[in-house]
Amino acid sequence: MLNNPNPFRIGPLGDPNFHPLKGPMTTQSLRGMSTHGPMHWRGDRTGGNDPGGDALDEVAAFNKFNVAFVGLIGRSAQLSTSEMQAFTDFILQVQYPPNPIRALDNSLTADQSAGRTLYFNSKLDGGLVPCNTCHVLDPLQGSFGADGFSSFEGETQHFKIAHLRNVYQKVGMFGMPASPGISGGGSNSNLGDQIRGFGFLHDGSVDTVFRFLSASVFQFANTTQKRQVESFVLAFDSNLAPIVGQQITLNDTNAAVVGPRIDLLLARATAGECDVVVKGTASGLARGWYRTATGVFQSDRFSEAPLSDAGLRALAATPGQPLTYTCAPPGSALRMGVDRDEDGFFDRDELDFGSDPSDPNSAPPTSPTPTRTATSTPTNTATVTNTMTPSWTWTPTVTPPPTATETSTSTLTATVTPTSTLTPTPSATPTSTLPPGVPTYTPTETPTVTPTETALASLTPTPAPTVFCVGGGSIDRPKLRVTRNLDPAGDENLSISGRWVLTSFPVNPAMNGFRFAVYSLNGGLLFERVIPGGVAPVAGQPGWFVGRGGSTVKFIDKAGTTAGGVTRVVVRTSTRTPGLYSFSLSGKNSDFQVAVAETPVQVTIVLGGQEQASIGQCAVISFQPSSGVRPRCMMSPTGGSLTCR
């Protein structure tokens, strides 16, 4: 027997402990586990039995599967701690696909909508509570029919409440024997050819959702209500909106046919459900674009002026230039559209310079600048001056040769003396010749900010000034994680994410910067980082990148030198909820160490720079130290990792 430490919505009634003989269970998915607590049908893979453990900690729960490598599949030894943690970090990012039954515009049919109303508002479960009491649906909290709690269901064991994202996949086991408490059973005759399915409940013993809802515990007024709830559950929300993954190809003959589908993709992108990327051919070259929130398309050449929707579609009107539009997962526009290796250099720019757009270690040269020689080698120079205006809109103005001037609204100016061939003379022998008309960028030096940081070895952090957040509020959906936390300090990895709603001064980290601080239980500063404002002067250089019309700003510094190990920050503005912002931050190989005795209970995010700080506009979340109330912090038994959520 094993103690059951998991939280319950209903119950526990009787002995809740886990029996070693659990009976038949259908195989569950490895997808979508990141926000659904303990694992297995009973929740018996749980970190709740660890000293100071958290029963709702998915990281601790998945690490419990290490024993299966030996006991189940015959490996000679378990994975090492680091290997298992790497596997855990990967698998908890894997999510469910869009629900194929739900309409592409995310609308509900009349029956589905009526079923949703019943699901949330009618006391259908025993006449006591609505379905949503246990099967919590809250996409903003990552709950898709469950949130990690368990329940007593009148069976011989207590079970974890099941999510409902994959209900449509289980249909197909038609026919079941008569069963006490479920009306309509006994239809076990030959039902003809069947589609593949699993059946419902933990053992797959119920063949359809309708039959499941016919159990005596449910109280419907009539069969119509039962069918309506069935219809809604089969079209249940998933991690990705229905439009994600949809594609359509536009060419010179089919604009009237595919135009409405492109309109739909763009409309769902405006609603924040996907990012639209476009791939195709232009002037004989493979090209890529991504759509910004203002409706224009940025190409895979950094300095090219964005195209309007109509301007991009017009390219496909030329025979041999088809364009394929894709609704990509939110946040993936840059990678899938114009920067596949995420090194900050756009794909076509890399091809122009002879580097590999699929290899982050292969990048265009940024120095030395070519110079004029005695043999009249042409001079190709570029001076970059960036006023940090968060916009990527270029309006080129070209005068006749031999001088061309290109001016952008972000004050990016390149002066080029072109000839048919540019042969730079760097201090080292070049491996390739720059294409005609492509300037070598000489970026303005980005100042390095040395963050304030307090050593933790003494376990006596230096007190820091209290931040009063009068213009902000509490962080929602907070997560904080530190890994590689053991001595020596300086090699830790960090991730922080959350969201907040502001009603006053707007957030503009690309101009004003971004700051976060982590405090200990006694208010001492554990670590702090300041990411300076400033749009990256050149693709590939550290700085902020502004995309999607300004609704998404992203800081990238792969080396982590600008702000003490911080490699990436993403801040997004909701296109549907005014003042709603979300953020994610990651850092690596820096001193983010947190000693066991200094488990942090507060993360303070100061939004923007001095303007926000001066009016107290920031957001704060206080984590509890390993308690039964969320949000809370849990240190692993070895002290190797810290998880707060």
Secondary structure, DSSP 8 states (H G I E B T S, - for coil): -B-----EEE---S--SB-S---------SSS-TTS-SBSTT--B-STTSTT--TT-HHHHHHGGGGHHHHTT--SS---HHHHHHHHHHHTT------TTS-TT----HHHHHHHHHHHHS--BTTTB-GGGTS-EEGGGTEES--S-EE--SSSS-EE----TTHHHHTT------BTTBTT----S---S------BSTT--B--HHHHTTBTTB--SSHHHHHHHHHHHHT---SS-TTTT-EEEE-SS-HHHHHHHHHHHHHHHHTTS-EEEEEEEETTEEEEEEE-TTS-EEESSTTS--B-HHHHHHHTTSTT--EEEEEE-TT-HHHHHT-TT-SSS-HHHHHHHT--TT-TT------S-----TT----B--EE-----S---B-----STT-EEEEBTT-EEEEE---S------SS--SS---TT----B----------B---TTS---B------SSSEE-EEEEEEEES-SSSTT-EEEEEEEEEE-SSS---HHHH-EEEEEE-TTSBEEEEEEE---B-SSTTSSEEEEEGGGTEEEEE-TT-TTTTTEEEEEEEE-SSSTTEEEEEEEEEEE-----GGG---EEEEE-SSHHHHHTT-EEEEE-EES-SSSSEEEE-TTSSEEEE-
